[in-house]
Amino acid sequence: MLALWLALAGAAAAQVADKPTWAALTPAEKQVLAPLANEWPRLSREQRRHLIHAADHYYKMKPAAQARFQKRLHAWATMTPAQRRVARENYLKYKALPPKIQQSLRQKWERQRAAQPPRALSPQAAPKPAP
């Protein structure tokens, strides 16, 4: 009986570790992932693990990479489920293209982006330095 209980407890602990709750995140992880706080319960185990991994490496990133990460995270958090689905589909279509076409599209996008004035992150979107 004890062995069964220990096995079940171990399985339950593994599930919790695989799919941590928002409360189980470290303060630094919560700070980085704050735009997704309301969305967290609906994220899959894989999405959570990926985001936690990214958050753990966030403070090792250069400031420009941190700003890009926060911008993308905030944009994703504000998308509707339909917009996210379209974004995923477009990404998969892009990844299926030959490398030369990907490069051509990337260059075209960068030219368009360079022609637009830069937009600053709002103070709420950028996390403060790690404690």
C-alpha positions as CSV (number, residue, x, y, z in Angstrom):
1,M,0.0,0.0,0.0
2,L,2.8,2.4,0.9
3,A,4.6,1.6,-2.4
4,L,1.4,2.5,-4.3
5,W,1.0,5.7,-2.4
6,L,4.6,6.7,-3.1
7,A,4.3,5.9,-6.8
8,L,1.1,8.0,-7.0
9,A,2.7,10.8,-5.1
10,G,5.8,10.7,-7.3
11,A,3.6,10.8,-10.5
12,A,1.6,13.7,-9.1
13,A,4.9,15.6,-8.2
14,A,6.2,15.0,-11.7
15,Q,3.0,16.4,-13.2
16,V,3.3,19.5,-11.0
17,A,7.0,19.9,-11.9
18,D,6.1,19.5,-15.6
19,K,3.3,22.0,-15.5
20,P,4.1,24.5,-12.8
21,T,1.5,26.9,-11.5
22,W,2.1,30.7,-11.7
23,A,2.7,30.6,-7.9
24,A,5.5,28.1,-8.3
25,L,7.6,30.4,-10.5
26,T,10.5,32.4,-9.0
27,P,10.0,36.1,-8.6
28,A,12.5,36.7,-11.5
29,E,10.5,34.4,-13.8
30,K,7.2,36.1,-12.8
31,Q,8.7,39.5,-13.6
32,V,9.9,38.4,-17.0
33,L,6.7,36.5,-17.9
34,A,4.3,39.1,-16.3
35,P,2.5,39.8,-19.6
36,L,1.3,36.2,-19.6
37,A,0.2,36.0,-16.0
38,N,-3.5,35.8,-16.9
39,E,-2.9,33.4,-19.7
40,W,-0.6,31.0,-17.7
41,P,-3.4,28.6,-16.6
42,R,-4.3,28.0,-20.3
43,L,-0.8,27.3,-21.5
44,S,0.3,23.8,-22.3
45,R,3.1,22.0,-20.4
46,E,5.4,22.5,-23.4
47,Q,4.6,26.2,-23.7
48,R,5.2,26.7,-20.0
49,R,8.5,24.8,-20.0
50,H,9.7,26.8,-23.1
51,L,8.7,30.1,-21.5
52,I,10.4,29.2,-18.1
53,H,13.6,28.3,-20.0
54,A,13.5,31.6,-21.8
55,A,12.8,33.5,-18.6
56,D,15.7,31.8,-16.9
57,H,18.0,33.0,-19.7
58,Y,16.5,36.5,-19.9
59,Y,19.0,38.2,-17.6
60,K,21.9,36.7,-19.5
61,M,20.6,38.4,-22.7
62,K,22.0,41.7,-24.1
63,P,19.7,44.6,-23.5
64,A,18.6,44.7,-27.2
65,A,17.6,41.0,-27.0
66,Q,15.8,41.6,-23.7
67,A,13.8,44.4,-25.3
68,R,13.0,42.2,-28.4
69,F,11.9,39.4,-26.1
70,Q,9.6,41.7,-24.1
71,K,8.1,43.2,-27.2
72,R,7.3,39.8,-28.7
73,L,6.0,38.5,-25.4
74,H,3.7,41.5,-24.9
75,A,2.5,41.3,-28.5
76,W,1.7,37.6,-28.1
77,A,-0.1,38.2,-24.8
78,T,-2.3,40.8,-26.5
79,M,-3.3,38.6,-29.4
80,T,-6.6,36.9,-29.6
81,P,-6.7,33.1,-30.0
82,A,-7.5,33.5,-33.7
83,Q,-4.6,35.9,-34.2
84,R,-2.3,33.4,-32.5
85,R,-3.5,30.6,-34.7
86,V,-2.8,32.7,-37.8
87,A,0.6,33.6,-36.5
88,R,1.5,29.9,-35.9
89,E,0.2,29.0,-39.3
90,N,2.2,31.8,-41.0
91,Y,5.3,30.7,-39.0
92,L,4.9,27.1,-40.2
93,K,4.4,28.2,-43.8
94,Y,7.6,30.4,-43.5
95,K,9.6,27.5,-42.1
96,A,8.5,25.3,-44.9
97,L,9.9,27.7,-47.6
98,P,13.4,27.1,-49.1
99,P,16.2,29.0,-47.3
100,K,16.7,31.4,-50.2
101,I,13.1,32.5,-50.1
102,Q,13.2,32.8,-46.3
103,Q,16.2,35.1,-46.6
104,S,14.5,37.2,-49.3
105,L,11.4,37.6,-47.2
106,R,13.6,38.5,-44.1
107,Q,15.4,41.1,-46.1
108,K,12.2,42.6,-47.4
109,W,10.7,42.7,-43.9
110,E,13.9,44.4,-42.5
111,R,13.7,47.1,-45.2
112,Q,10.1,47.8,-44.4
113,R,10.9,47.8,-40.7
114,A,13.8,50.2,-41.2
115,A,11.5,52.6,-43.1
116,Q,9.2,52.9,-40.1
117,P,10.1,55.0,-37.0
118,P,11.1,52.9,-34.0
119,R,8.5,52.3,-31.2
120,A,9.6,52.3,-27.6
121,L,8.5,49.8,-25.0
122,S,6.1,51.1,-22.4
123,P,7.6,51.2,-18.9
124,Q,5.2,48.4,-17.9
125,A,6.3,46.1,-20.6
126,A,10.0,46.1,-19.7
127,P,11.0,44.2,-16.5
128,K,13.3,45.7,-14.0
129,P,16.8,44.2,-13.5
130,A,17.1,40.9,-11.6
131,P,17.2,41.2,-7.8
